[in-house]
Protein backbone atom coordinates (compact mmCIF):
# COMPACT_ATOMS: atom_id res chain seq x y z
CA UNK A 1 0.00 0.00 0.00
CA UNK A 2 2.66 2.56 0.99
CA UNK A 3 6.38 2.39 1.67
CA UNK A 4 6.39 5.37 4.00
CA UNK A 5 4.21 7.97 5.65
CA UNK A 6 4.89 11.55 6.62
CA UNK A 7 4.38 13.27 9.98
CA UNK A 8 5.01 16.99 9.60
CA UNK A 9 8.32 17.23 7.74
CA UNK A 10 9.57 13.74 8.65
CA UNK A 11 9.17 10.62 6.51
CA UNK A 12 8.81 7.28 8.27
CA UNK A 13 9.81 4.11 6.41
CA UNK A 14 12.66 1.77 5.50
CA UNK A 15 14.74 4.43 3.75
CA UNK A 16 14.67 6.90 6.64
CA UNK A 17 16.01 7.14 10.20
CA UNK A 18 13.80 5.48 12.80
CA UNK A 19 11.20 7.97 14.02
CA UNK A 20 11.51 8.41 17.79
CA UNK A 21 8.45 9.31 19.87
CA UNK A 22 9.04 10.17 23.54
CA UNK A 23 5.97 9.43 25.64
CA UNK A 24 5.27 11.76 28.58
CA UNK A 25 2.02 10.06 29.50
CA UNK A 26 0.78 11.27 32.87
CA UNK A 27 4.23 12.11 34.26
CA UNK A 28 3.15 15.78 34.33
CA UNK A 29 0.56 14.93 37.03
CA UNK A 30 -1.84 17.49 35.60
CA UNK A 31 0.65 20.36 35.81
CA UNK A 32 0.97 22.47 32.66
CA UNK A 33 4.24 23.89 33.93
CA UNK A 34 5.71 20.40 34.23
CA UNK A 35 4.37 19.40 30.82
CA UNK A 36 6.07 22.36 29.16
CA UNK A 37 9.35 21.74 30.98
CA UNK A 38 9.31 18.10 29.85
CA UNK A 39 8.77 19.14 26.24
CA UNK A 40 11.91 21.28 26.37
CA UNK A 41 13.98 18.50 27.93
CA UNK A 42 12.83 15.97 25.36
CA UNK A 43 13.32 18.38 22.43
CA UNK A 44 16.92 18.89 23.53
CA UNK A 45 17.64 15.17 23.01
CA UNK A 46 16.77 15.36 19.32
CA UNK A 47 13.71 13.09 19.49
CA UNK A 48 11.23 13.58 16.63
CA UNK A 49 8.02 13.83 18.63
CA UNK A 50 6.77 14.19 22.19
CA UNK A 51 3.55 12.38 23.00
CA UNK A 52 0.91 12.95 25.63
CA UNK A 53 -2.44 11.36 26.42
CA UNK A 54 -5.59 13.44 26.21
CA UNK A 55 -8.02 12.39 28.92
CA UNK A 56 -11.43 13.76 29.89
CA UNK A 57 -12.73 11.67 32.76
CA UNK A 58 -16.43 12.29 32.19
CA UNK A 59 -16.10 11.37 28.49
CA UNK A 60 -14.15 8.14 28.83
CA UNK A 61 -14.39 6.68 32.33
CA UNK A 62 -16.78 5.68 35.15
CA UNK A 63 -16.50 5.14 38.89
CA UNK A 64 -16.41 1.40 38.14
CA UNK A 65 -13.01 1.60 36.38
CA UNK A 66 -10.30 -0.07 38.51
CA UNK A 67 -6.66 1.05 38.66
CA UNK A 68 -4.36 -0.80 36.26
CA UNK A 69 -1.65 -0.65 38.88
CA UNK A 70 -1.71 0.73 42.41
CA UNK A 71 0.96 3.43 42.64
CA UNK A 72 -0.49 6.13 44.90
CA UNK A 73 -3.11 6.65 47.61
CA UNK A 74 -3.78 10.20 46.46
CA UNK A 75 -6.70 9.23 44.21
CA UNK A 76 -9.66 7.27 45.55
CA UNK A 77 -10.50 5.80 42.13
CA UNK A 78 -9.37 5.73 38.52
CA UNK A 79 -11.98 8.30 37.52
CA UNK A 80 -10.57 10.88 39.93
CA UNK A 81 -7.09 10.14 38.62
CA UNK A 82 -8.09 10.88 35.02
CA UNK A 83 -9.85 14.01 36.23
CA UNK A 84 -6.64 15.25 37.81
CA UNK A 85 -4.72 14.59 34.56
CA UNK A 86 -6.99 16.77 32.40
CA UNK A 87 -5.92 19.86 30.47
CA UNK A 88 -8.35 22.33 28.93
CA UNK A 89 -8.46 22.98 25.21
CA UNK A 90 -6.61 26.26 25.81
CA UNK A 91 -3.88 24.38 27.69
CA UNK A 92 -3.58 21.77 24.96
CA UNK A 93 -3.16 24.59 22.49
CA UNK A 94 -0.34 26.02 24.62
CA UNK A 95 1.31 22.59 24.74
CA UNK A 96 1.07 22.23 20.97
CA UNK A 97 2.45 25.72 20.35
CA UNK A 98 5.29 25.15 22.81
CA UNK A 99 6.23 22.01 20.84
CA UNK A 100 6.34 24.08 17.64
CA UNK A 101 8.52 26.65 19.38
CA UNK A 102 10.94 23.89 20.38
CA UNK A 103 10.84 22.30 16.92
CA UNK A 104 9.44 18.97 18.02
CA UNK A 105 6.21 17.38 16.78
CA UNK A 106 3.29 17.29 19.19
CA UNK A 107 1.31 14.05 19.41
CA UNK A 108 -1.29 12.86 21.87
CA UNK A 109 -3.42 9.74 22.12
CA UNK A 110 -7.16 10.52 22.33
CA UNK A 111 -9.40 8.46 24.61
CA UNK A 112 -12.79 9.98 23.78
CA UNK A 113 -14.70 11.79 21.06
CA UNK A 114 -14.09 15.06 22.87
CA UNK A 115 -10.35 14.36 22.88
CA UNK A 116 -10.44 13.75 19.12
CA UNK A 117 -12.20 17.07 18.56
CA UNK A 118 -9.80 18.98 20.81
CA UNK A 119 -6.70 17.49 19.19
CA UNK A 120 -8.06 17.98 15.69
CA UNK A 121 -8.84 21.62 16.45
CA UNK A 122 -5.17 22.27 17.21
CA UNK A 123 -4.15 20.54 13.97
CA UNK A 124 -2.24 17.61 15.37
CA UNK A 125 -0.47 16.11 12.30
CA UNK A 126 -1.11 12.41 12.97
CA UNK A 127 -3.09 10.19 15.31
CA UNK A 128 -1.47 7.88 17.84
CA UNK A 129 -3.93 5.10 18.64
CA UNK A 130 -3.32 3.46 22.02
CA UNK A 131 -3.62 -0.32 22.30
CA UNK A 132 -6.83 -0.06 24.31
CA UNK A 133 -8.45 2.27 21.77
CA UNK A 134 -7.83 -0.14 18.90
CA UNK A 135 -11.40 -1.35 19.40
CA UNK A 136 -13.06 2.07 19.91
CA UNK A 137 -14.97 2.09 16.63
CA UNK A 138 -16.96 5.25 17.38
CA UNK A 139 -13.81 7.23 18.09
CA UNK A 140 -11.87 5.70 15.17
CA UNK A 141 -14.61 6.55 12.68
CA UNK A 142 -14.32 10.18 13.66
CA UNK A 143 -10.55 10.01 13.30
CA UNK A 144 -10.79 8.45 9.82
CA UNK A 145 -12.67 11.52 8.58
CA UNK A 146 -9.59 13.70 9.18
CA UNK A 147 -7.59 11.61 6.65
CA UNK A 148 -4.47 12.06 8.78
CA UNK A 149 -2.01 9.16 9.15
CA UNK A 150 -2.46 6.71 12.04
CA UNK A 151 0.24 5.29 14.32
CA UNK A 152 -1.45 2.24 15.79
CA UNK A 153 -0.37 0.23 18.84
CA UNK A 154 -1.41 -3.43 18.75
CA UNK A 155 -0.73 -4.47 22.34
CA UNK A 156 -4.11 -6.13 22.79
CA UNK A 157 -4.78 -7.26 19.22
CA UNK A 158 -4.24 -10.48 17.25
CA UNK A 159 -3.64 -10.87 13.53
CA UNK A 160 -7.30 -11.42 12.72
CA UNK A 161 -8.26 -8.14 14.40
CA UNK A 162 -5.32 -6.27 12.90
CA UNK A 163 -6.08 -7.55 9.39
CA UNK A 164 -9.67 -6.38 9.69
CA UNK A 165 -8.57 -2.87 10.65
CA UNK A 166 -5.91 -2.74 7.94
CA UNK A 167 -8.46 -3.66 5.25
CA UNK A 168 -10.65 -0.79 6.39
CA UNK A 169 -7.76 1.68 6.34
CA UNK A 170 -6.74 0.57 2.84
CA UNK A 171 -10.30 1.00 1.60
CA UNK A 172 -10.35 4.50 3.02
CA UNK A 173 -6.85 5.20 1.63
CA UNK A 174 -5.53 6.25 5.03
CA UNK A 175 -1.81 5.83 5.61
CA UNK A 176 -0.79 4.01 8.77
CA UNK A 177 2.04 2.52 10.78
CA UNK A 178 1.65 -0.54 13.00
CA UNK A 179 3.44 -0.72 16.33
CA UNK A 180 4.29 -4.09 17.77
CA UNK A 181 3.37 -3.59 21.40
CA UNK A 182 2.82 -5.66 24.53
CA UNK A 183 0.49 -4.18 27.14
CA UNK A 184 2.60 -5.50 29.98
CA UNK A 185 4.23 -3.05 32.42
CA UNK A 186 7.16 -3.53 32.41
CA UNK A 187 7.34 -5.95 29.50
CA UNK A 188 9.23 -9.22 29.87
CA UNK A 189 11.82 -9.52 27.10
CA UNK A 190 10.39 -12.95 26.21
CA UNK A 191 7.13 -11.25 25.21
CA UNK A 192 8.40 -8.20 23.30
CA UNK A 193 8.42 -9.89 19.89
CA UNK A 194 10.81 -7.96 17.67
CA UNK A 195 10.04 -10.51 14.95
CA UNK A 196 6.55 -9.06 14.59
CA UNK A 197 7.92 -5.73 13.29
CA UNK A 198 9.12 -7.27 10.03
CA UNK A 199 6.08 -9.55 9.92
CA UNK A 200 3.90 -6.43 9.86
CA UNK A 201 5.96 -4.91 7.04
CA UNK A 202 5.72 -8.03 4.92
CA UNK A 203 2.12 -8.95 5.67
CA UNK A 204 0.57 -5.48 5.43
CA UNK A 205 3.07 -3.61 3.21
CA UNK A 206 3.34 -0.71 5.63
CA UNK A 207 5.87 0.91 7.97
CA UNK A 208 6.15 -0.78 11.37
CA UNK A 209 7.82 -0.12 14.69
CA UNK A 210 7.96 -0.88 18.38
CA UNK A 211 5.93 0.77 21.13
CA UNK A 212 7.86 -0.33 24.15
CA UNK A 213 7.07 -0.85 27.83
CA UNK A 214 10.21 -2.73 28.85
CA UNK A 215 11.98 0.32 30.27
CA UNK A 216 15.20 -1.14 28.88
CA UNK A 217 17.34 0.86 26.46
CA UNK A 218 18.76 -2.34 24.98
CA UNK A 219 15.27 -3.29 23.76
CA UNK A 220 15.02 -0.05 21.80
CA UNK A 221 18.51 -0.30 20.31
CA UNK A 222 17.75 -3.87 19.27
CA UNK A 223 14.51 -2.77 17.63
CA UNK A 224 16.29 -0.15 15.52
CA UNK A 225 18.96 -2.67 14.51
CA UNK A 226 16.14 -5.07 13.61
CA UNK A 227 14.62 -2.59 11.15
CA UNK A 228 12.05 -0.75 13.26
CA UNK A 229 10.79 2.31 11.35
CA UNK A 230 9.60 4.00 14.54
CA UNK A 231 10.15 3.77 18.27
CA UNK A 232 7.78 4.88 21.00
CA UNK A 233 9.04 4.81 24.57
CA UNK A 234 7.98 6.24 27.92
CA UNK A 235 10.30 8.76 29.56
CA UNK A 236 10.95 9.21 33.27
CA UNK A 237 12.23 12.43 34.78
CA UNK A 238 14.55 11.99 37.73
CA UNK A 239 13.49 9.52 40.41
CA UNK A 240 9.89 10.70 40.72
CA UNK A 241 7.82 7.54 40.91
CA UNK A 242 4.42 9.24 41.05
CA UNK A 243 3.27 7.75 37.75
CA UNK A 244 2.19 4.21 36.85
CA UNK A 245 4.67 3.94 33.97
CA UNK A 246 7.87 4.63 35.90
CA UNK A 247 9.11 1.03 35.70
CA UNK A 248 8.33 0.94 31.97
CA UNK A 249 10.27 4.12 31.13
CA UNK A 250 13.79 5.12 30.13
CA UNK A 251 15.68 8.21 31.34
CA UNK A 252 16.44 11.37 29.38
CA UNK A 253 20.10 10.35 29.13
CA UNK A 254 19.04 7.03 27.67
CA UNK A 255 16.73 8.81 25.23
CA UNK A 256 19.64 10.98 24.07
CA UNK A 257 21.77 7.85 23.58
CA UNK A 258 18.92 6.28 21.59
CA UNK A 259 18.70 9.30 19.28
CA UNK A 260 22.47 9.35 18.76
CA UNK A 261 22.49 5.61 18.04
CA UNK A 262 19.60 6.01 15.59
CA UNK A 263 21.45 8.73 13.66
CA UNK A 264 24.75 6.83 13.60
CA UNK A 265 23.09 3.55 12.62
CA UNK A 266 21.17 5.17 9.76
CA UNK A 267 24.25 6.97 8.46
CA UNK A 268 26.30 3.79 8.72
CA UNK A 269 23.75 1.94 6.62
CA UNK A 270 23.77 4.59 3.89
CA UNK A 271 27.44 3.90 3.09
CA UNK A 272 27.60 0.93 0.71
CA UNK A 273 30.98 -0.75 0.28
CA UNK A 274 32.18 -2.75 -2.74
CA UNK A 275 34.31 -5.49 -1.20
CA UNK A 276 36.17 -5.92 -4.51
CA UNK A 277 37.60 -2.41 -4.23
CA UNK A 278 40.48 -1.87 -1.79
CA UNK A 279 40.85 1.71 -0.61
CA UNK A 280 44.14 3.48 -1.48
CA UNK A 281 45.06 3.96 2.18
CA UNK A 282 44.33 0.28 2.84
CA UNK A 283 46.55 -0.74 -0.08
CA UNK A 284 49.41 1.10 1.61
CA UNK A 285 49.10 -0.82 4.85
CA UNK A 286 48.29 -4.11 3.13
CA UNK A 287 52.00 -4.59 2.44
CA UNK A 288 52.78 -3.69 6.04
CA UNK A 289 50.51 -6.42 7.38
CA UNK A 290 51.24 -9.01 4.67
CA UNK A 291 54.20 -11.41 4.74
CA UNK A 292 57.12 -12.28 2.48
CA UNK A 293 59.55 -15.16 2.18
CA UNK A 294 62.44 -15.12 4.66
CA UNK A 295 65.04 -17.61 5.95
CA UNK A 296 64.05 -19.49 9.07
CA UNK A 297 67.75 -19.32 10.21
CA UNK A 298 71.01 -17.68 9.23
CA UNK A 299 72.13 -19.10 5.86
CA UNK A 300 75.53 -19.06 4.14
CA UNK A 301 76.61 -18.32 0.60
CA UNK A 302 76.28 -21.39 -1.59
CA UNK A 303 73.49 -23.05 0.38
CA UNK A 304 70.60 -24.54 -1.59
CA UNK A 305 67.12 -23.29 -0.70
CA UNK A 306 64.91 -26.08 0.64
CA UNK A 307 61.32 -25.93 1.86
CA UNK A 308 62.45 -26.37 5.47
CA UNK A 309 64.60 -23.23 5.15
CA UNK A 310 61.62 -20.99 4.39
CA UNK A 311 59.49 -18.89 6.72
CA UNK A 312 56.81 -16.26 6.10
CA UNK A 313 57.55 -12.95 7.85
CA UNK A 314 56.42 -9.31 7.74
CA UNK A 315 56.36 -6.99 5.86
CA UNK A 316 54.87 -7.91 2.51
CA UNK A 317 57.17 -5.95 0.22
CA UNK A 318 59.54 -8.86 -0.43
CA UNK A 319 58.98 -12.08 -2.37
CA UNK A 320 55.36 -13.18 -2.12
CA UNK A 321 55.00 -16.66 -0.54
CA UNK A 322 53.05 -17.77 -3.62
CA UNK A 323 56.39 -17.74 -5.52
CA UNK A 324 58.19 -20.09 -3.12
CA UNK A 325 58.43 -22.87 -5.73
CA UNK A 326 60.43 -20.50 -7.94
CA UNK A 327 63.24 -20.20 -5.40
CA UNK A 328 63.34 -23.81 -4.18
CA UNK A 329 66.61 -25.41 -5.35
CA UNK A 330 68.30 -22.09 -6.02
CA UNK A 331 71.79 -21.33 -4.61
CA UNK A 332 72.51 -18.31 -2.42
CA UNK A 333 75.01 -15.75 -3.79
CA UNK A 334 75.69 -14.28 -0.31
CA UNK A 335 75.18 -14.80 3.40
CA UNK A 336 71.62 -14.09 4.64
CA UNK A 337 70.55 -13.48 8.25
CA UNK A 338 67.34 -14.92 9.75
CA UNK A 339 65.89 -11.44 10.28
CA UNK A 340 66.12 -10.40 6.61
CA UNK A 341 63.68 -10.89 3.77
CA UNK A 342 64.77 -12.77 0.68
CA UNK A 343 65.31 -10.74 -2.51
CA UNK A 344 65.50 -12.09 -6.04
CA UNK A 345 69.04 -10.72 -6.21
CA UNK A 346 70.13 -13.12 -3.41
CA UNK A 347 70.02 -16.14 -5.78
CA UNK A 348 72.30 -17.33 -8.59
Secondary structure, 3 states (H helix, E strand, C coil): CCCEEEECCEEEECCCCCEEEEEEECCCCCCHHHHHHHHHHHHCCCCCEEEEEECCHHHHCCCCCCCCCCCCCCCCCHHHHHHHCCCCHHHHHHHHHHHHHCCCEEEEEECCHHHHHHHHHCCCCEEEECHHHCCCHHHHHHHHCCCCEEEEECCCCCHHHHHHHHHHHHHCCCCEEEEEECCCCCCCHHHCCCHHHHHHHHHHCCEEEEEECCCCHHHHHHHHHCCCCEEEEEEECCCCCCCCCHHHEEEHHHHHHHHHHHHHHHHHHHCCCCCCCCCHHHHHHHHHHCEEEEECCCECCCCECCHHHEEEEECCCCCEHHHHHHHCCCEECCCECCCCECCHHHEC
